[in-house]
Amino acid sequence: MKIPIAKPLFDESEEQAILEPLRSGWVMQGPRVQEFENIVSNYTRAKYAKSTSSGTAALHLSLLACGINPGDEVIVSPFTCVATVNPIEYIGAKPVFVDINPETFNIDVSKIEESITENTKAIIPVHMFGLCADMNPILKLAKKYKLRVIEDAVLALGAFYKGRHAGSLGDAGCFSFHPRKMITTGEGGMVITNNEEIAHNIEIMRNYGASISALQRHQRKFYVLPEYNVLGYNYKMTDLQASIGVKQMEKLGFILKKRKQLAKIYDQELKDLEWLTIPKVPKGYAHAYNSYVCLFIPIKLARDRINLDQLQSMHRKRNEFMRKLEEKGIATVPGAQAVHTVGYYKSKYRLRESEFPASLMACKLSITLPLYPQMNHEEQYYVISCIKHFKKM
Ligand SMILES: Cc1ncc(COP(=O)(O)O)c(C=O)c1O
């Protein structure tokens, strides 16, 4: 049996939807983008939704629209995709890493305040794997120190924190529509916000800095050229992508339900394996289960902080575990990078691997199990059985 790590959910509805822009000839940002944005803003209950070409672009534009400048410091956890941190660098601002809580993979809120300086201007909480960061203490600190909060909700469309949609709690929230995310448009992203000025700035900056969009120009006075008063980018989503996005949003309820059901089965079947820590969902949170990520270590040991030698030895064993699953046709991947250990950041900021021990441990010992809405009972129980019998493999 071949079990992939993830699989996008497409059917004839996406195939049909993409024909409309193809036939009309309007394939760039236009009416389908507007429709997709309206659907996402209604769904998340955010006043504004502005699409972009990727989650990275959404984060970049959000930082710019929030007024982050060169030299400003932005607090972020290192256990994430490098694409969370890169946009801080694009601006010439400085990422200031704060370690994670290994039980949730999200920023350790008890460590944020000690990292705030007079240069700190923003916090980017990352909702890892679809579980929200503990937003209330973050929002409280942001208020106290006048910081912007930009949620990296790239993995968390459909997740909730205390009754509120992931992405809708801070100044801006960013989503991605890459094929491994909750829904996909191939590539693509979206910023949601309740702040009119942020929304307006994003709209302008994604479109070369033009004061009006191409669609507006065609609908109104096509002979008037736009003004360009700010430096802009080309970070636009196309109508081809958005026509798929509209159909994907119709499936989101089903996708969330299936992911939750599959996660519950993994929980029940794997909870008694003493060498594996399954994902934890604190009270008041709804996990979107973009990924089901375990730690190849008992949680007690993970909390106690093993030393580097122990970590290396466990890391080798985790890799062996992943290799054996691969032999059985089961794809797995590590959860995420520890960004402070990747070449660019390590050398630029002279960071030591051991500086953020929980992130390092999560990087070296995490394992993402296959999970996709189409996964059937037989496939999932095959994965479970191979995991349970791994020691005999
Ligand atoms: C947590 C996180 N943030 C940001 C990104 C960047 O999103 P995109 O690939 O759409 O640029 C990713 C991509 O995987 C991610 O995992």
The ligand as an SDF file (V2000), in Angstrom:
LIG
                    3D

 16 16  0  0  0  0  0  0  0  0999 V2000
    3.8090   28.1640    9.1550 C   0  0  0  0  0  0  0  0  0  0  0  0
    3.9990   28.6350    7.7360 C   0  0  0  0  0  0  0  0  0  0  0  0
    4.0360   29.9510    7.4740 N   0  0  0  0  0  0  0  0  0  0  0  0
    4.1890   30.4110    6.2190 C   0  0  0  0  0  0  0  0  0  0  0  0
    4.3240   29.5630    5.1440 C   0  0  0  0  0  0  0  0  0  0  0  0
    4.4660   30.1180    3.7560 C   0  0  0  0  0  0  0  0  0  0  0  0
    3.3350   29.8960    2.9610 O   0  0  0  0  0  0  0  0  0  0  0  0
    3.4910   29.8510    1.3470 P   0  0  0  0  0  0  0  0  0  0  0  0
    4.1350   28.5450    1.0090 O   0  0  0  0  0  0  0  0  0  0  0  0
    2.0940   29.9400    0.8370 O   0  0  0  0  0  0  0  0  0  0  0  0
    4.3140   31.0130    0.9670 O   0  0  0  0  0  0  0  0  0  0  0  0
    4.3220   28.1850    5.3670 C   0  0  0  0  0  0  0  0  0  0  0  0
    4.4790   27.2560    4.2310 C   0  0  0  0  0  0  0  0  0  0  0  0
    4.4480   26.0720    4.3520 O   0  0  0  0  0  0  0  0  0  0  0  0
    4.1560   27.6950    6.6980 C   0  0  0  0  0  0  0  0  0  0  0  0
    4.1450   26.3900    6.9530 O   0  0  0  0  0  0  0  0  0  0  0  0
  1  2  1  0
  2  3  1  0
  2 15  2  0
  3  4  2  0
  4  5  1  0
  5  6  1  0
  5 12  2  0
  6  7  1  0
  7  8  1  0
  8  9  2  0
  8 10  1  0
  8 11  1  0
 12 13  1  0
 12 15  1  0
 13 14  2  0
 15 16  1  0
M  END
$$$$
